[in-house]
Amino acid sequence: MPAKKNKVDPETLTGTALLKEVNRRIRLARSRWKDHNNRACRAERQKALALYEKLGKEQREKVPQELRVWLRYRSEKYFGD
């Protein structure tokens, strides 16, 4: 039997936990993109973007630039907002 995963409520996250969740969601969306699973990619990207909007300016700078670029610019080219 697989171990139970802790369910994370994105609404209650703050600080570094929120930052880690944003990074995790962006990486997950990128992996879905590489697998050509566009529906799942779009869903994860929307969740990541919603959490990213909650971050302050200092915290946004802590998100690796590669992930920020993918989230904001490259994916907008394909998914459009």
C-alpha positions, 0 to 999 in steps of 0.5 A: 500500500502506498504511503498517504500524501499530505494534502496541501491547502494552497490557501493557507500557505505562506512564506517559504511553503508558498514559494516551494509550492509555486516552484513545484507547480511550475515544474509539474506544468513543465513536465506535463508540457514535455509529455504533450499533455496540454490539458493537464499542463494548462490546469497546473499552470493556472494553479501555479499562476494563481499562487504566484500572484500571491507572492510578494516582490521579494519572494517572486525574485526567489523563484528561479528565472527559468521557471518565471520565464516559462510561466509568464512568457513562453507558456503565454505564447501557447496558452494565451491569457 
